[in-house]
């Protein structure tokens, strides 16, 4: 709990900055951009937080589960904690329906995000089953980022991006910007029901 509070307190300046930059109506008005896209996941093998090698193309394309993907890194102190808090809130809101979501974090810092670092990151956020963190070679990570039109040449220039896969047709809802927990839950539910 102490670590979660520390992460939250580190994130407070970001919340303050967002409020200052967007005005006080941030909470009342939606400030994210939503589009529906088609992506082809590359046929690469990434490594999860347990050290398992996983063919990411198969992992991200289940027939009956809504998949959510975000690009983060383990030592980030800016937007990654906010994005991860969104995953925590989504898992809490899903409750008994947790099996309906496959949450995926993909490292944009594979040189430093080892399985040990990723496992500790998930533990810090009290991740429940269904939230996995992946790393891989720089080349394979770049292929995945490029496939989702999310290439980030430098981890310090990353941006808030959430991708939600529609199980019905395999298309992806691309959300650029930060979502409130209720907005995230609503977007997830819209994708899962259509």
PAPAMI-133366 format. One record per residue: x, y, z of N, C-alpha, C, O in turn. Coordinates in pm, 1 decimal, always signed. Layout:
N
> X_Y_Z_X_Y_Z_X_Y_Z_X_Y_Z
...
// end
This chain:
194
> +83.0_-118.9_+0.0_+0.0_+0.0_+0.0_+87.3_+125.1_+0.0_+57.8_+223.2_-68.3
> +196.5_+119.8_+78.7_+285.4_+234.7_+87.2_+342.4_+269.5_-50.5_+352.7_+387.1_-85.6
> +379.9_+166.2_-129.4_+434.5_+191.0_-262.7_+330.0_+251.3_-355.5_+361.4_+338.4_-436.7
> +205.6_+205.0_-343.6_+98.5_+259.0_-426.8_+74.5_+405.4_-394.4_+52.1_+486.7_-484.1
> +79.1_+438.7_-266.2_+63.2_+578.4_-225.0_+178.6_+662.0_-278.3_+157.9_+774.3_-324.1
> +299.9_+608.1_-272.7_+416.7_+679.2_-325.1_+400.2_+706.2_-474.2_+427.9_+816.6_-521.1
> +354.7_+604.2_-549.8_+332.6_+621.9_-693.8_+227.3_+729.1_-717.6_+242.4_+812.8_-806.6
> +119.8_+726.6_-637.6_+14.3_+826.3_-652.8_+67.9_+966.1_-625.3_+40.4_+1059.8_-700.2
> +145.0_+979.4_-517.1_+198.2_+1111.3_-482.3_+294.7_+1162.6_-588.7_+299.2_+1282.6_-615.8
> +371.5_+1072.6_-648.8_+460.3_+1113.4_-758.3_+380.3_+1161.1_-878.6_+427.4_+1244.7_-955.7
> +259.8_+1108.3_-894.6_+175.8_+1143.5_-1008.7_+99.6_+1273.1_-988.0_+49.6_+1330.2_-1084.9
> +88.9_+1321.6_-864.5_+12.0_+1442.5_-837.8_+56.1_+1562.7_-920.7_-29.7_+1634.9_-971.6
> +187.5_+1587.5_-936.7_+225.5_+1701.3_-1020.3_+173.0_+1690.3_-1163.4_+142.7_+1791.9_-1226.0
> +162.0_+1568.6_-1215.3_+109.1_+1549.5_-1350.3_-38.3_+1588.6_-1354.2_-82.4_+1656.6_-1446.9
> -116.1_+1544.6_-1251.4_-257.4_+1582.3_-1246.9_-272.2_+1732.8_-1239.3_-358.8_+1790.7_-1304.9
> -187.7_+1796.6_-1159.2_-193.1_+1942.4_-1147.6_-159.3_+2007.7_-1281.4_-224.9_+2103.5_-1322.3
> -57.8_+1956.3_-1348.9_-17.6_+2010.7_-1478.6_-129.2_+1994.3_-1581.0_-156.4_+2085.8_-1658.7
> -193.4_+1878.5_-1581.5_-303.4_+1855.5_-1674.8_-415.3_+1955.3_-1649.5_-471.2_+2011.6_-1743.7
> -447.7_+1977.3_-1523.6_-553.9_+2071.2_-1488.5_-517.4_+2212.1_-1531.7_-601.7_+2284.3_-1584.9
> -392.9_+2252.2_-1509.5_-348.2_+2386.0_-1547.1_-349.6_+2402.4_-1699.3_-395.2_+2504.4_-1750.9
> -299.3_+2301.2_-1770.7_-288.0_+2310.5_-1916.7_-422.4_+2302.6_-1988.1_-439.2_+2361.8_-2094.7
> -517.4_+2230.8_-1931.1_-643.5_+2212.1_-2001.2_-757.7_+2291.0_-1940.7_-869.1_+2288.2_-1992.9
> -732.6_+2360.2_-1833.3_-838.6_+2435.2_-1767.0_-909.1_+2348.7_-1664.9_-889.0_+2227.3_-1661.7
> -989.8_+2408.4_-1583.2_-1055.7_+2335.6_-1475.1_-1166.7_+2245.2_-1523.9_-1217.2_+2164.3_-1446.0
> -1206.2_+2255.3_-1647.7_-1314.4_+2172.2_-1699.7_-1265.7_+2034.2_-1742.9_-1342.9_+1957.9_-1801.1
> -1139.2_+2000.1_-1715.8_-1084.6_+1872.3_-1760.9_-1171.1_+1754.4_-1717.9_-1200.8_+1666.5_-1798.8
> -1211.3_+1752.2_-1591.5_-1289.0_+1638.9_-1541.3_-1427.6_+1634.6_-1604.2_-1482.9_+1526.2_-1623.2
> -1484.3_+1749.3_-1636.7_-1619.3_+1753.6_-1690.7_-1621.7_+1727.1_-1841.2_-1718.9_+1671.7_-1892.4
> -1517.1_+1765.5_-1911.8_-1511.4_+1749.9_-2056.7_-1414.4_+1640.4_-2095.4_-1309.1_+1624.1_-2033.6
> -1450.1_+1566.9_-2196.4_-1361.4_+1464.4_-2247.2_-1249.1_+1530.6_-2326.7_-1274.5_+1613.1_-2414.4
> -1126.6_+1494.3_-2295.9_-1011.8_+1554.2_-2364.2_-930.9_+1450.7_-2441.7_-813.0_+1472.1_-2469.8
> -993.2_+1340.4_-2475.6_-920.4_+1240.0_-2552.4_-979.3_+1228.3_-2692.4_-1093.2_+1267.4_-2718.2
> -897.2_+1172.7_-2782.5_-939.2_+1154.3_-2921.1_-956.7_+1004.3_-2946.7_-869.6_+924.3_-2912.4
> -1068.9_+967.3_-3006.7_-1102.6_+826.7_-3028.6_-1124.3_+800.8_-3177.0_-1202.0_+870.6_-3242.1
> -1055.2_+699.8_-3230.3_-1076.5_+656.3_-3367.7_-1083.8_+504.3_-3369.0_-1044.4_+439.1_-3272.3
> -1133.4_+448.6_-3476.8_-1135.2_+303.1_-3493.9_-1040.9_+270.5_-3608.5_-1050.9_+327.8_-3717.0
> -949.7_+178.3_-3583.2_-843.3_+145.7_-3678.3_-834.6_-4.5_-3701.7_-887.7_-84.3_-3624.5
> -767.1_-40.8_-3808.9_-731.3_-181.0_-3836.3_-580.0_-191.5_-3827.7_-508.5_-113.1_-3890.2
> -531.4_-286.3_-3751.9_-387.4_-307.4_-3736.7_-355.7_-454.1_-3763.0_-437.4_-542.5_-3737.1
> -237.3_-477.8_-3814.2_-187.2_-613.5_-3829.9_-73.6_-632.5_-3730.6_+32.4_-571.0_-3742.8
> -97.1_-718.1_-3632.6_+2.8_-742.5_-3528.9_+117.3_-823.6_-3589.3_+93.2_-924.4_-3655.7
> +242.0_-780.6_-3566.9_+354.6_-853.9_-3626.0_+374.4_-990.5_-3560.8_+336.8_-1012.9_-3445.7
> +433.0_-1078.4_-3635.8_+458.3_-1214.3_-3588.6_+594.6_-1219.0_-3518.4_+692.7_-1270.2_-3572.3
> +597.4_-1163.7_-3396.2_+720.7_-1163.0_-3316.4_+693.1_-1230.7_-3183.0_+578.1_-1246.3_-3141.9
> +800.2_-1270.4_-3116.7_+789.3_-1333.1_-2985.3_+842.4_-1235.3_-2881.8_+956.1_-1189.0_-2891.3
> +758.7_-1204.0_-2782.2_+798.9_-1117.0_-2672.1_+807.2_-1199.8_-2544.6_+762.3_-1314.4_-2540.9
> +864.6_-1141.3_-2440.6_+883.8_-1209.2_-2312.8_+797.2_-1142.4_-2207.8_+798.8_-1020.1_-2194.2
> +720.8_-1223.0_-2132.6_+634.8_-1165.1_-2029.6_+709.0_-1152.0_-1896.8_+827.1_-1185.4_-1886.4
> +637.6_-1102.9_-1795.7_+696.3_-1076.9_-1664.1_+744.3_-1203.2_-1593.9_+819.8_-1195.2_-1497.0
> +701.2_-1319.4_-1641.7_+745.3_-1446.0_-1582.8_+858.5_-1510.5_-1661.5_+901.5_-1621.5_-1630.3
> +906.7_-1439.9_-1764.1_+1015.7_-1492.5_-1845.4_+969.0_-1585.6_-1955.9_+1051.7_-1645.0_-2025.1
> +838.0_-1599.7_-1974.1_+785.3_-1687.1_-2079.8_+791.1_-1617.5_-2214.8_+763.8_-1497.9_-2224.5
> +826.1_-1691.1_-2317.9_+827.2_-1642.0_-2454.9_+685.7_-1657.4_-2510.9_+628.1_-1766.2_-2507.6
> +630.6_-1547.5_-2562.1_+490.7_-1547.6_-2606.7_+480.7_-1492.3_-2748.9_+526.0_-1380.7_-2774.4
> +421.8_-1568.7_-2842.4_+395.8_-1514.5_-2976.6_+287.1_-1406.1_-2964.2_+170.0_-1436.9_-2942.0
> +326.9_-1281.6_-2978.6_+238.2_-1169.8_-2947.4_+120.1_-1159.6_-3043.5_+13.0_-1113.1_-3004.6
> +137.7_-1201.9_-3166.2_+27.5_-1196.6_-3263.5_-90.8_-1280.3_-3214.9_-204.9_-1234.3_-3218.7
> -64.6_-1401.1_-3170.0_-170.4_-1488.2_-3118.2_-227.4_-1433.4_-2987.9_-348.4_-1437.2_-2965.5
> -139.4_-1382.6_-2902.5_-181.0_-1334.9_-2770.7_-277.2_-1216.6_-2781.4_-371.0_-1205.3_-2702.4
> -254.0_-1128.6_-2878.7_-336.7_-1007.6_-2892.2_-461.0_-1027.4_-2977.8_-537.1_-932.9_-2998.4
> -482.6_-1148.1_-3027.7_-596.4_-1171.9_-3116.7_-688.9_-1283.5_-3070.3_-724.0_-1370.3_-3150.2
> -729.6_-1283.8_-2942.6_-824.4_-1388.0_-2900.3_-961.9_-1361.4_-2962.1_-994.6_-1247.5_-2995.6
> -1040.3_-1465.4_-2976.4_-1170.4_-1451.0_-3041.1_-1279.4_-1398.0_-2947.2_-1375.2_-1335.9_-2993.2
> -1265.9_-1421.5_-2816.9_-1375.7_-1390.5_-2726.0_-1338.9_-1300.6_-2607.8_-1413.5_-1293.6_-2510.1
> -1225.9_-1232.7_-2615.6_-1181.7_-1148.5_-2505.5_-1144.9_-1010.4_-2557.8_-1085.6_-997.4_-2664.9
> -1180.2_-907.9_-2482.0_-1142.7_-771.8_-2518.5_-1000.2_-747.6_-2470.1_-969.1_-767.1_-2352.6
> -914.8_-705.2_-2561.5_-773.5_-681.3_-2530.4_-749.1_-531.4_-2524.7_-796.4_-456.0_-2609.7
> -674.4_-489.3_-2423.0_-635.5_-349.3_-2409.0_-482.4_-344.6_-2408.7_-417.6_-419.9_-2335.9
> -425.1_-255.9_-2490.6_-280.1_-244.8_-2502.3_-236.6_-102.3_-2472.0_-297.5_-5.7_-2517.9
> -129.6_-91.3_-2393.3_-66.2_+37.9_-2367.2_+84.6_+19.1_-2372.8_+135.9_-88.3_-2341.5
> +155.4_+124.8_-2413.0_+300.9_+123.5_-2421.1_+356.1_+206.1_-2306.4_+331.8_+326.5_-2298.4
> +431.0_+140.9_-2217.1_+481.6_+207.0_-2096.9_+624.7_+161.4_-2070.2_+681.0_+83.3_-2146.9
> +683.4_+210.8_-1960.7_+810.5_+155.2_-1914.3_+816.6_+160.1_-1762.4_+754.3_+245.1_-1698.8
> +892.1_+68.1_-1706.0_+891.5_+42.5_-1562.3_+939.9_+154.0_-1472.5_+898.2_+161.6_-1356.9
> +1026.7_+241.0_-1521.8_+1079.8_+347.4_-1435.6_+1015.4_+482.8_-1463.6_+1061.1_+584.6_-1411.6
> +912.4_+485.3_-1543.2_+844.8_+610.1_-1578.3_+777.3_+670.6_-1454.6_+719.1_+599.2_-1373.0
> +786.3_+802.5_-1442.5_+721.1_+872.7_-1330.9_+622.6_+978.1_-1382.2_+576.5_+1062.1_-1304.9
> +590.4_+974.4_-1510.4_+498.3_+1074.9_-1564.2_+364.1_+1010.1_-1599.9_+281.4_+988.5_-1511.2
> +340.7_+978.4_-1729.0_+208.5_+927.9_-1767.0_+189.4_+778.3_-1743.5_+75.5_+733.1_-1732.3
> +296.6_+700.5_-1735.8_+280.5_+555.6_-1717.9_+207.2_+520.4_-1588.5_+119.7_+433.9_-1591.0
> +239.7_+584.5_-1474.8_+162.3_+554.7_-1354.0_+13.5_+586.3_-1369.5_-70.8_+517.5_-1312.0
> -18.6_+689.2_-1446.2_-159.7_+723.8_-1467.3_-226.7_+616.7_-1553.7_-337.8_+572.7_-1523.9
> -158.4_+575.2_-1660.9_-213.0_+469.9_-1746.1_-230.1_+340.0_-1667.1_-330.7_+270.7_-1682.1
> -133.1_+307.9_-1584.4_-140.2_+185.6_-1504.2_-250.2_+194.3_-1399.4_-315.7_+94.4_-1370.0
> -270.9_+312.5_-1343.1_-382.2_+330.0_-1248.8_-514.8_+303.5_-1319.1_-609.1_+253.4_-1257.8
> -522.1_+337.5_-1448.6_-641.8_+306.5_-1526.2_-665.7_+156.3_-1535.1_-779.8_+111.1_-1526.2
> -559.0_+78.7_-1552.6_-571.4_-66.6_-1554.7_-620.2_-117.9_-1419.2_-708.0_-204.0_-1412.6
> -562.5_-64.4_-1311.4_-602.8_-105.1_-1176.3_-752.1_-79.9_-1157.8_-825.3_-167.6_-1111.9
> -796.6_+40.0_-1193.6_-938.3_+74.4_-1177.9_-1027.8_-13.2_-1264.5_-1134.8_-55.2_-1220.5
> -984.6_-41.3_-1387.9_-1064.0_-127.0_-1475.4_-1077.5_-266.2_-1415.2_-1186.5_-323.3_-1414.8
> -967.4_-321.1_-1364.1_-974.9_-453.9_-1303.3_-1068.9_-453.4_-1182.2_-1144.9_-548.1_-1162.4
> -1063.8_-347.9_-1102.2_-1153.4_-338.9_-986.2_-1298.8_-330.6_-1030.4_-1384.8_-397.6_-973.3
> -1327.1_-248.9_-1131.5_-1465.9_-231.4_-1177.5_-1520.2_-359.0_-1242.1_-1639.7_-386.9_-1233.6
> -1433.3_-435.7_-1306.0_-1478.0_-559.0_-1370.0_-1516.0_-665.1_-1267.7_-1604.7_-746.6_-1293.1
> -1450.1_-665.0_-1152.7_-1484.0_-759.6_-1046.6_-1487.7_-903.2_-1095.3_-1386.9_-956.4_-1141.8
> -1604.4_-966.1_-1084.6_-1620.8_-1106.3_-1124.5_-1606.8_-1126.1_-1275.3_-1587.2_-1238.7_-1321.1
> -1616.4_-1018.8_-1352.3_-1602.1_-1027.0_-1498.1_-1458.8_-1001.3_-1544.5_-1435.7_-969.9_-1661.3
> -1364.2_-1014.3_-1454.5_-1223.2_-989.6_-1484.6_-1175.3_-1069.3_-1605.2_-1089.8_-1022.4_-1680.3
> -1228.8_-1188.1_-1624.3_-1188.8_-1274.5_-1735.8_-1224.5_-1216.2_-1872.7_-1176.2_-1265.3_-1974.7
> -1307.9_-1112.6_-1876.4_-1347.6_-1052.1_-2003.2_-1242.4_-957.3_-2060.0_-1255.2_-909.6_-2172.8
> -1138.0_-930.2_-1980.8_-1034.3_-835.0_-2023.4_-897.2_-899.0_-2020.8_-861.6_-972.7_-1928.9
> -821.3_-868.3_-2125.0_-679.9_-905.3_-2128.9_-605.4_-772.8_-2139.6_-606.6_-708.2_-2244.4
> -540.3_-732.9_-2030.0_-467.8_-606.8_-2025.4_-320.8_-632.4_-2056.3_-257.8_-720.0_-1997.1
> -268.0_-555.4_-2149.1_-131.9_-577.3_-2196.8_-53.6_-446.8_-2189.3_-92.9_-345.7_-2247.6
> +57.1_-450.7_-2116.9_+152.9_-340.3_-2116.0_+272.9_-387.6_-2195.9_+323.8_-497.6_-2174.1
> +317.9_-303.9_-2288.9_+435.5_-338.5_-2369.4_+542.5_-234.6_-2341.9_+518.6_-114.4_-2353.7
> +660.1_-281.8_-2305.2_+769.8_-192.7_-2268.8_+821.7_-113.5_-2388.3_+840.1_-167.4_-2497.5
> +844.9_+15.2_-2365.3_+913.3_+96.8_-2465.6_+1059.0_+117.9_-2423.3_+1131.8_+196.7_-2483.7
> +1099.7_+46.4_-2319.0_+1236.7_+52.9_-2268.4_+1288.9_-89.6_-2246.9_+1323.4_-127.2_-2134.9
> +1294.4_-168.3_-2354.5_+1330.5_-309.4_-2337.8_+1473.1_-332.0_-2288.0_+1505.2_-439.0_-2236.2
> +1557.8_-231.2_-2303.8_+1695.3_-245.8_-2255.0_+1699.6_-253.4_-2101.9_+1793.8_-308.4_-2045.0
> +1598.5_-198.5_-2036.2_+1597.2_-196.4_-1889.5_+1481.6_-274.7_-1828.0_+1491.3_-318.6_-1713.4
> +1373.6_-292.6_-1901.7_+1257.3_-364.0_-1847.8_+1276.3_-514.5_-1864.5_+1233.6_-574.4_-1963.2
> +1340.8_-572.7_-1766.0_+1360.6_-716.8_-1761.6_+1235.6_-781.6_-1700.8_+1152.3_-711.6_-1643.2
> +1221.7_-912.8_-1712.7_+1108.3_-977.4_-1646.3_+1101.3_-942.8_-1497.0_+992.1_-924.7_-1443.3
> +1214.2_-933.8_-1430.9_+1214.2_-900.1_-1287.2_+1156.9_-759.9_-1264.0_+1073.8_-740.7_-1175.2
> +1200.7_-663.0_-1342.9_+1150.6_-525.2_-1330.6_+1000.7_-521.8_-1357.5_+925.8_-455.6_-1285.7
> +957.3_-592.8_-1460.5_+815.5_-592.5_-1497.3_+730.7_-661.4_-1391.0_+619.9_-617.0_-1360.9
> +782.4_-769.2_-1334.7_+708.1_-840.0_-1229.4_+692.0_-750.3_-1107.2_+585.1_-745.9_-1046.3
> +799.2_-678.4_-1071.4_+791.9_-586.4_-957.6_+694.7_-472.5_-987.1_+623.0_-427.4_-897.7
> +692.0_-426.2_-1110.7_+600.1_-319.2_-1150.5_+455.7_-365.5_-1131.3_+375.2_-294.2_-1071.3
> +423.0_-483.4_-1181.5_+287.6_-536.0_-1167.1_+251.8_-559.5_-1020.8_+137.8_-537.4_-980.1
> +348.7_-603.9_-942.3_+325.3_-625.2_-799.1_+296.3_-491.8_-729.5_+209.1_-484.2_-643.0
> +368.8_-388.3_-767.2_+348.8_-255.3_-709.1_+206.3_-205.9_-731.4_+149.3_-138.0_-646.0
> +149.1_-240.7_-847.1_+13.2_-198.1_-878.9_-92.1_-302.3_-839.9_-210.7_-285.8_-868.3
> -47.2_-409.0_-774.7_-137.3_-516.9_-732.5_-220.1_-569.9_-850.0_-341.0_-591.2_-839.8
> -151.1_-589.8_-959.8_-215.5_-640.7_-1081.3_-276.9_-777.2_-1054.9_-216.6_-863.6_-991.2
> -396.5_-794.0_-1104.9_-465.3_-922.4_-1093.3_-436.3_-1003.7_-1219.2_-385.3_-950.2_-1317.6
> -468.9_-1133.1_-1216.1_-450.7_-1214.1_-1337.2_-522.9_-1149.0_-1455.5_-632.2_-1094.1_-1441.6
> -459.1_-1156.5_-1570.6_-516.4_-1094.4_-1689.2_-444.9_-966.6_-1728.8_-476.5_-907.9_-1832.2
> -348.1_-922.0_-1647.8_-265.9_-805.1_-1682.4_-123.6_-855.5_-1698.7_-61.6_-900.8_-1602.4
> -72.0_-847.6_-1820.2_+63.7_-893.8_-1849.9_+147.5_-779.9_-1904.8_+97.3_-688.2_-1969.9
> +277.2_-788.5_-1876.3_+374.3_-686.2_-1916.3_+477.9_-757.0_-2003.4_+532.3_-860.1_-1963.7
> +505.4_-702.3_-2121.6_+595.5_-767.3_-2217.1_+715.1_-680.2_-2252.2_+707.1_-557.5_-2256.9
> +825.8_-748.4_-2276.5_+946.5_-685.8_-2328.7_+998.1_-773.3_-2441.9_+938.7_-876.2_-2473.9
> +1107.1_-732.5_-2501.3_+1164.6_-810.6_-2610.5_+1286.1_-738.7_-2664.9_+1336.5_-645.2_-2602.7
> +1332.5_-780.7_-2778.1_+1445.1_-711.8_-2839.9_+1398.0_-575.0_-2886.3_+1278.7_-555.0_-2909.3
> +1489.5_-481.5_-2900.2_+1452.8_-347.4_-2948.6_+1385.7_-358.2_-3085.2_+1288.1_-288.3_-3112.2
> +1437.2_-444.6_-3170.4_+1380.5_-460.8_-3304.6_+1235.2_-509.3_-3298.5_+1149.1_-457.0_-3369.3
> +1208.4_-609.1_-3214.3_+1072.0_-662.4_-3204.5_+976.1_-561.9_-3140.1_+861.3_-549.8_-3182.7
> +1022.5_-490.4_-3038.5_+938.4_-387.2_-2976.4_+906.1_-278.5_-3079.1_+792.0_-233.2_-3088.2
> +1006.0_-237.2_-3155.6_+982.4_-135.9_-3260.0_+880.8_-184.8_-3363.1_+797.2_-107.1_-3409.3
> +887.4_-312.7_-3399.3_+790.6_-368.4_-3494.5_+648.6_-359.1_-3439.8_+555.2_-325.6_-3512.7
> +633.2_-388.8_-3311.6_+500.4_-381.4_-3250.0_+452.4_-236.5_-3245.1_+338.1_-207.4_-3280.4
> +539.8_-145.6_-3201.1_+500.5_-4.6_-3194.6_+463.2_+46.8_-3333.5_+362.4_+115.8_-3348.7
> +542.8_+14.1_-3433.8_+513.2_+58.3_-3570.8_+381.7_+0.3_-3621.8_+306.3_+68.6_-3691.1
> +354.3_-124.3_-3588.1_+230.6_-188.0_-3633.3_+107.2_-114.7_-3581.1_+3.3_-111.9_-3647.0
> +119.4_-55.5_-3462.2_+8.4_+17.9_-3400.8_+19.8_+169.2_-3422.4_-48.6_+247.4_-3356.4
> +106.7_+209.4_-3515.3_+127.8_+352.0_-3539.0_+154.2_+424.5_-3406.6_+95.8_+528.8_-3377.2
> +244.2_+365.0_-3328.5_+274.0_+416.8_-3195.1_+424.3_+425.4_-3171.1_+469.7_+423.1_-3056.7
> +500.6_+435.1_-3278.5_+646.1_+435.1_-3262.7_+692.4_+553.8_-3178.8_+653.0_+668.1_-3201.7
> +776.1_+523.2_-3082.2_+831.7_+623.7_-2992.5_+984.3_+610.4_-2998.9_+1039.5_+513.4_-2946.9
> +1052.6_+705.4_-3061.2_+1197.0_+693.2_-3076.6_+1274.1_+708.9_-2945.7_+1387.0_+661.5_-2932.9
> +1212.9_+775.0_-2850.0_+1277.8_+800.6_-2722.0_+1172.5_+785.9_-2613.2_+1067.1_+849.1_-2619.3
> +1201.0_+702.8_-2514.0_+1100.6_+677.0_-2409.7_+1053.3_+804.5_-2340.7_+941.4_+809.4_-2289.6
> +1136.6_+906.5_-2338.6_+1098.0_+1030.2_-2270.6_+999.1_+1113.5_-2354.2_+944.0_+1212.0_-2305.0
> +977.0_+1074.2_-2478.9_+881.2_+1147.5_-2562.0_+753.6_+1066.3_-2584.4_+680.6_+1089.3_-2680.7
> +727.7_+971.0_-2494.5_+608.6_+887.8_-2512.4_+481.4_+966.9_-2483.7_+485.5_+1074.5_-2424.1
> +369.4_+911.9_-2526.9_+242.5_+981.5_-2518.6_+134.9_+885.7_-2468.3_+151.7_+764.0_-2476.2
> +24.1_+940.2_-2416.5_-82.4_+855.1_-2362.9_-165.2_+793.3_-2475.1_-241.3_+862.1_-2543.1
> -149.3_+663.9_-2493.0_-220.2_+591.8_-2598.4_-275.4_+462.0_-2541.5_-203.1_+384.6_-2478.8
> -402.3_+439.5_-2563.9_-467.4_+316.1_-2521.4_-535.4_+256.7_-2644.4_-603.7_+326.8_-2719.0
> -516.2_+128.6_-2663.9_-575.0_+57.5_-2777.5_-664.1_-53.9_-2723.6_-621.0_-134.2_-2640.7
> -787.7_-58.3_-2770.7_-881.9_-159.8_-2723.8_-931.9_-238.1_-2844.9_-990.2_-181.2_-2937.2
> -908.3_-368.8_-2843.4_-945.7_-454.5_-2957.3_-1088.6_-504.8_-2942.7_-1127.9_-558.1_-2838.9
> -1165.0_-486.1_-3049.9_-1302.4_-535.8_-3053.6_-1299.6_-684.1_-3088.0_-1253.5_-721.1_-3196.0
> -1347.8_-769.6_-2998.6_-1344.4_-912.0_-3029.7_-1433.8_-948.3_-3148.9_-1406.2_-1045.5_-3219.2
> -1538.8_-872.3_-3171.8_-1634.3_-905.7_-3277.7_-1572.7_-899.9_-3416.5_-1596.6_-988.4_-3498.7
> -1493.2_-796.2_-3443.6_-1439.6_-781.5_-3580.2_-1288.2_-761.1_-3586.2_-1232.8_-746.4_-3695.1
> -1221.2_-759.9_-3472.7_-1076.1_-746.4_-3471.4_-1024.9_-605.5_-3493.6_-903.8_-584.4_-3500.6
> -1114.8_-508.3_-3504.9_-1068.8_-369.8_-3518.4_-1025.7_-317.7_-3381.3_-1055.2_-378.5_-3278.4
> -956.5_-205.9_-3381.7_-902.7_-148.7_-3258.9_-956.0_-7.3_-3239.8_-955.9_+73.3_-3332.8
> -1001.4_+21.7_-3118.8_-1035.2_+158.1_-3082.0_-905.5_+220.8_-3032.3_-843.6_+171.6_-2938.0
> -865.8_+328.5_-3095.9_-742.0_+398.2_-3061.7_-780.3_+523.5_-2983.2_-850.8_+611.0_-3033.5
> -733.1_+530.0_-2860.6_-764.4_+643.3_-2773.4_-635.2_+717.0_-2741.4_-544.7_+664.0_-2677.1
> -630.0_+840.7_-2788.6_-513.5_+925.0_-2763.2_-552.3_+1027.1_-2656.8_-644.0_+1106.9_-2676.4
> -482.1_+1023.8_-2544.9_-510.7_+1114.6_-2434.6_-539.8_+1035.7_-2308.3_-547.1_+912.9_-2309.3
> -555.9_+1108.9_-2200.7_-581.8_+1045.4_-2071.6_-731.7_+1036.1_-2047.5_-807.5_+1128.8_-2076.2
> -772.0_+921.7_-1994.1_-912.7_+895.5_-1965.8_-936.4_+893.3_-1815.8_-849.8_+850.4_-1739.6
> -1052.3_+938.9_-1773.6_-1091.7_+918.2_-1634.3_-1125.4_+770.2_-1620.1_-1142.9_+701.3_-1720.6
> -1134.8_+720.4_-1497.3_-1165.5_+578.7_-1478.7_-1303.9_+544.8_-1533.6_-1323.4_+435.6_-1586.8
> -1400.4_+636.2_-1521.7_-1533.8_+608.3_-1575.6_-1532.4_+610.7_-1728.2_-1600.8_+529.8_-1791.0
> -1455.8_+701.8_-1789.6_-1444.6_+704.8_-1935.6_-1380.3_+576.1_-1987.8_-1424.2_+519.0_-2087.7
> -1275.6_+531.9_-1918.2_-1206.1_+409.5_-1958.0_-1301.3_+290.3_-1950.4_-1307.3_+209.2_-2042.8
> -1374.7_+280.2_-1841.5_-1469.2_+170.1_-1822.5_-1578.2_+174.3_-1929.9_-1616.8_+70.3_-1983.2
> -1627.4_+293.7_-1961.3_-1730.3_+307.1_-2064.9_-1677.1_+268.8_-2202.3_-1745.3_+200.1_-2278.4
> -1554.2_+313.2_-2235.1_-1494.5_+274.6_-2363.4_-1474.5_+123.9_-2372.4_-1500.4_+62.9_-2476.1
> -1429.1_+65.5_-2264.6_-1408.9_-79.9_-2261.3_-1541.4_-151.9_-2285.0_-1548.4_-246.2_-2363.9
> -1646.1_-106.9_-2216.2_-1776.7_-171.2_-2229.9_-1834.0_-153.7_-2370.4_-1894.6_-246.5_-2424.0
> -1815.7_-36.5_-2430.6_-1865.6_-13.5_-2566.6_-1799.8_-110.7_-2664.7_-1866.2_-167.1_-2751.6
> -1671.3_-128.9_-2649.9_-1597.1_-218.3_-2740.1_-1640.9_-362.2_-2721.2_-1657.6_-435.9_-2818.3
> -1659.3_-401.9_-2597.2_-1694.8_-541.0_-2566.9_-1834.9_-579.2_-2607.8_-1864.8_-697.8_-2622.3
> -1921.9_-481.1_-2626.9_-2060.3_-511.7_-2657.6_-2095.5_-491.8_-2803.8_-2208.1_-521.6_-2843.6
> -2003.6_-442.7_-2884.6_-2034.5_-417.3_-3026.0_-1945.6_-497.6_-3115.7_-1957.4_-488.9_-3238.0
// end
